[in-house]
């Protein structure tokens, strides 16, 4: 089942920039991002290299009331496993 996230349109994002979510887990993740964006909270996104943390951070920022302000993303180097 394919779902097109419509939240981007209401946030002023062009239709061609909408995410197409085919996986139910990714749809749940995007709904969680929408909930986080609606709150006045800091969000920490963690995960392995290449899983889309920066894309998710941009999505949360874009959907937030502060979307017109600059976003602040930081990257920490991986710590060695002991």
Steps between C-alpha positions, in 0.01 A plus 500: 500500500635838403425815696579855402564728793288809455638699793763655275239674288340671797846612615558673165717230348455446126309186407806347332683516836252278682628175641359177366484249783439138409601338828259507796792558739613805305145637500495462881839671520375792292193534722732510801704772326180701450417467870852607599486796263175622655656520846736756646772243568852408399532183294796263503518266202743211526577208273758329289676666211284534191156447655371851423542689828569829325197459273282431804643805679419717197148354493439577867629855452298556183178388673561709813370850572865613481541385140589850377784528753836334441536146628790385715634154430817361650690184431711318756775267389434134573641381827714186496337188638672363806 
